[in-house]
């Protein structure tokens, strides 16, 4: 499954989601209800930098 990375400007961190993934707690990641998880800069694909990421605001 491909991860989609973004910059959470609300928390100043890299986040990712896996569209279509169903989590053990019953949540399903969809475009209408994305499940953003924290990531590290080292998780980014080769050649991708923080400046390349789109900005999102992840709610607590």
N, C-alpha and C positions, 0 to 999 in steps of 0.2 A: 504494500500500500504506500502510496506517495504522500509524503508530508507536505503541507502548505505552511510556509513560515511567514511571520509578520512581526512588526515592531509594536508592542503594546506601549503606546506613549503615556498612558495613564500610570503604569507601574515602571516605566523605563526598563523594559526587558524584552528579550526575544521570546516569542511564543510560536507554537505550531498546532496544527489540527490535522486530522485524517478524515477527509470527507467520506461519509457513508459508513464509518466505523461505529459499531455498537459496543458500548462499554459494559463491563460486568454489572455496574449499578443501574443499567437500564437506559442510560442516556445514549442517544444516537446523534452523531455529528452530521448536521445538514447545513445547507446555505442559510436557512431561516433560523436555525438554532446551532451555531458553531460551538464546538467544545475546544477552547483554547487551553493548551497546556504549556508550562514553562519549558524553555529550551536554553541551551548554551550556545555561544558563538561557534564553538567547535562542532556543533551539530549541523551547521549550515553546509549546503553542498559546496564543493570546490568552486571558487570563483565568485561566490555570492557574498556580499558584505551587508552590514546593517543598513547602509545607505540605500541599498537596492530593495529593501523590504517595504511593503505597503504598511501604512499605519492603521492600527485598530485600537479600540478602547475596550479592554476586557473588564467586565463587571465583577465585583467581588462576590 
